[in-house]
Amino acid sequence: MKNLKNYLFLAIVAILSLSLGSCKKWSESGTGSLRIVINKDGQTLGYDTTSRVKLLTVNGLAFKDLNKNGKLDIYEDWRISAEERAKDLASKMTVEQIAGLMLYSAHQAIPSGNTRFGASTYNGKPYSESGAKPSDLSDQQITFLTKDNLRHILITSVESPEVAAFWNNKVQALCESIGMGIPANNSSDPRHRSASDVEYNVGSAGQISMWPGSLGMAATFDPSIVKTFGQIAAKEYRALGISTALSPQIDLATEPRWARVNGTFGENPKLTADMARAYVDGFQTSLGDKAIAGGWGYTSVNTMIKHWPGGGPEEGGRDAHYSFGKYAVYPGNNLASHLIPFTEGALKLEGETKMASAVMPYYTISTGIDKTNNENVGNSFNKYLINDLLRGKYGFDGVVCTDWGVTKDETAVDGFGTTCWGVETLSVAERHYKIIMAGVDQFGGNNDASPVVEAYKMGVKEHGEAFMRARMERYC
């Protein structure tokens, strides 16, 4: 009888242990359709009930069932490393879905109207006639998110921070409701510069901190000030729903006639490298309880450094947004100096994130630089500059995104926004294919996935499906 009691006691303990081990270890709260899920000693999650995403409970912890298949996939498991999750997600995606992740939208105003970046509609009507809320998504935004699987959005002006936040929540809810549940990555060009004629000051409704431009910061000769700026600006970006900064511009100002000198940190390679490093560390690094892993966390904002391999030495000071300024000439054969802000600065950080997460090549044809293939083509099309130099020699393994509009046909000598320099005779799809094979991952200013899918088919024909699928998965 005594042994029986002992067995019963042990059985009860075992049952209690199992029950305690599988008990709920998360809590949920929210307002309206928004929900915040806090896992005890784990990840904090957010979702929108309108997206139809359900929560899965595994070992007492909460996970989002993003693809709505009723089970926990590797990419949905926040306990697993980001690398493993990304690899699993890529393997499950269709070519069309991957093609969408290779798109980076044309400029989007919130709300979208008849702007110089293109008119938008709401239920088929101009915004002013539609009765839409300023935080509503335009017809065009809904199309490129759903039909073209685009997830990288460039934001310009916003009516107010509150409108930007509500718009972001609507975008995320839509993205969460379709496909693999991949969230949107909203981005911005610099919007903190305190000059009265800068469009982004108005675009932020004046409710954002104002700072000197890059030249003004460089004049302090103090990288710690730039790092502090990055930390503050990153918090403001995240409040606006922005997670990627299309900055800093770390070109050397070696050509004083160039119109973009004011966006640089000046002409000194060492100072620019120090400022670039501080800027990227400030934006990307989360500290204390805001950190999750590897320096990344709740206040982190990706940086996209530009413009590889240095956009400063414009021939005659003419800018490459126009065909009469398409050449970078590097007088004195000083390419090495122009690389220093990248290789010794933004790609060699002091913080845990180690290097800038993305790089943008400039429009220019870096004349005579490619001694391997002897190609004089726009930097995004140049395999030597991207694959051999940036990725090979300098070990960059992040995202490379073209500057905006490089795959479009040239329309005029002085036209703005069509910059397919050196490959004017190729078709739009052929330009996409050449860019992919050069080692570039994303196409700035393109909302349409069809030429990316066509480029994939070109690659399959030339290299086989296994090769091309691996190429698309590698940096999607």
Order of alpha helices (4+ residues) and beta strands (2+ residues): alpha-beta-beta-beta-beta-beta-alpha-alpha-beta-beta-beta-alpha-alpha-beta-alpha-beta-alpha-alpha-alpha-beta-alpha-beta-beta-beta-beta-alpha-beta-beta-beta-alpha-beta-alpha-alpha
